[in-house]
C-alpha cells in the first residue's frame, strides 16, 4: 500500500523525481538554486530577503532518495545552505547580487562562510590569537527587532490570547529575561498553531526571520508533548505541512488575531 501511495503521489505531481543533494556537487547545486531564486524573487522585489530565505529553506528539506547515506548527506548540505541564508544576509547579498557567478565564486562564498565562526588563528610563532570574522556576528543582529518593551508586551498579549503556550506569559518577566538574554523555556500548546503564528510574525518583520534557528539554538520551546525541545527540523516540517494543506476555520481565526496585533505594532512604530 505504501508503494502504491508513493506512486500515486508522483503521478499527481507529474512523476517528478526530487534527488537528494549529496556531496560537494549537491551542495553547489543547492547554492546555485538559491542564487537563481534570489535573482528572481529578491532582486525583482517580488519577495523580501527574509521571505525568500525562509521559503527556500522550507522548500528544499525533502527528496525522494530512501537510503541513509543520501538522507544524511542531503540534510547536512541543506543545513549548511539554510544556515548561510538565514544568518548571513549581508554576506549572501554581496555575492548573489551578481547576475552570473562562476563556480570558484560559489566556493569562495562557502569558504568565507565556513571561516566566519572560527574562534582562533595560529600566528607564525605558534601563538593562538582571536581571529575576527570578516563581517560582524550577523546572527545576533536581528535581536534588535524586539528591543522595546511595548512590542514585547503586544507579542505576549497575542501569545496568551491565542493560547500559544501552556504557560500564561507575563510581559514584564519576558521583557526582563529578554534584556538579560535569559529567556526561559516554555511549552507549546499546539505545534501547528505555534508555527503558524511565528511564521506570520516573521513574514511581517516583527520577529527575526531566523526564528526557527534561534528556538533550536537556545532551547526556547518544548513540544506540546513536553518531552523534547523543538528544533529547526521539527518547525520546518510543521510549516511545510501547513503550506500543503488548506486553512481550517481555526487557522483563519488565529491569523485574524495575529494580523490585528501586527497592525497594532506597526501603527505604534509609525507614530
FENZI-V903192 format. One record per backbone hydrogen bond with DSSP energy under -1.0 kcal/mol. NH is the residue of the N-H (numbers start at 1). CO is the residue of the C=O. Records with the same first field share a line. If there is no record, write none. Layout:
BEGIN
NH=CO  CO
END
This chain:
BEGIN
5=1
6=2
7=3
8=4
9=5
10=6
11=7
12=8
13=9
14=11
15=10
22=20
26=22
27=23
28=24
29=25
30=26
31=27
32=28
33=29
34=30
35=31
36=32
37=33
38=34
39=35
40=36
41=37
42=38
43=38
45=42
46=41
47=41
52=48
53=49
54=50
55=51
56=52
57=53
58=54
59=55
64=18
71=67
72=68
73=69
74=70
75=71
76=72
77=73
78=74
79=75
80=76
81=77
82=78
83=79
84=80
85=81
86=82
87=83
88=84
92=88
93=89
94=90
95=91
96=92
97=93
98=95
105=102
106=102
107=103
108=104
109=105
110=106
111=107
112=108
113=109
114=110
115=111
118=115
121=129
123=127
126=123
129=121
131=119
138=136
140=137
141=138
143=140
144=141
145=142
146=143
147=144
152=148
153=149
154=150
155=151
156=152
157=153
158=154
159=155
160=156
161=157
162=158
164=159
166=187
174=170
175=171
176=172
177=173
178=174
179=175
180=176
181=178
182=177
186=220
188=222
189=164
194=190
195=191
196=192
197=193
198=194
199=195
200=196
201=197
202=198
203=199
205=202
206=201
211=208
214=210
215=211
216=212
217=213
218=214
220=215
222=186
223=228
226=223
230=221
235=231
236=232
237=233
238=234
239=235
240=236
241=237
242=238
243=239
244=240
252=248
253=249
254=250
255=251
256=252
257=253
258=254
259=255
260=256
261=257
262=258
263=259
264=260
265=261
266=262
267=263
268=264
269=265
270=266
271=267
END
